[in-house]
């Protein structure tokens, strides 16, 4: 597996509950992802996949990522003068390289 170093400019700090986490902003990802480990650490509950939801995603390096569920996560992103609160459905994935990935679905959400 080839790992490319990602610079800090590709990350944004998000707050979930009382924890601040660096989230990878990934315009090449169609889906937003949270790691199963982080979901457990945050003591949040996920939901089972619905029959019409995909159980597999593929990484940029074409590795298969198994989706084990979804989780509706409320997070905040703070700027210099404002704070944005967002609720978004994330795919829950095991063995992912970053704890949170904000994909294009996050930025297209209405």
N, C-alpha and C positions, 0 to 999 in steps of 0.2 A: 504494500500500500504506500502510495506517495503522499506525503504530507507537505503542504505548502504553508509557510508561515503567514499568518493573517495579522495585519497591522491593527492597532487600536482604533483606527478610524472606521473600521468595519463593525464596531461594537457600540451599543448604546446601553446605558445602565437603566434597568427597569426595577421597579419595586413590587414585590409580591408579599403581601402582609407586612411584616417588619424586616424583611430580608431584601437586600440590594444584590442584584445579579447582573453580570455582563451578558447581554444577549447579542448574538451574531445577527447582523442585518445581511440577509442573503437574497439578492434579487434573482439568483438562479434557482432558488427553491420555490416550487409551486405551493408548498404547504408549510405551515408553522409547526414547529416540533418542540416538545418538552421531553427531557429524558425521564424514564421511569424512576430512576434513582432520585432525581430532584423532586419529582412529584411526591415520592415517599418521604423525603426529608422535610418537605413543606407540609406534610400531613394533610394533603389534599386528595380528594377522591376522583378517580376517573370513571368513565362509563365504557361499557362494552361497545364494540363496533356494531353498527347496524348492518343488516345483510347486504345492503347496496354500497357499503363503504369498503374501499380498498385496504387489504391487509399488508401491502408491500409498497415501499417507496424505494427509489434508487438515488444514491448519493452522486455527487459530481464525478467521483471516480468509479461509478457504476457498481458500487457495492450495494447489495440488497439490504434494506432496513425493514425489519418486521414491525408493523404497527400493531400494538396490543390493545389500543383503546383510544378514547378521546377525553379531553378534560377542558371544561370551561374555566378559564383563568381570568381573574380580575387583576390587572396590573396598572401601574402608573409610570409615566415617563415625565421627568421634571426638566424644564428648561430654565433659563435665567430668570424669567418673569412669570411663567405659567406652569401648571402641572396638569397633565392630561391623564384621565382615568379611562381605561379601556377594558371591556370584557371580550374575550376572543376564545374560540374553540381551537385547541392545539391537538395535534396527533401525539400520542404517547408512544415513544420508541425506546427500546432497550439498546444499549451499546452504541450510542451516538456520540460523535466527537465533541459536541458542545451541548451544554445543559439546556439552552433555549436558542432556537433559531427562529427569527422572524422572517417568514417567507412572503411571497407576493400576495397570498390570500390575506395577510395581515394588513397590507397597505391598500388593498382593494376593498376591504370590508366597509360596509355602509352602516 
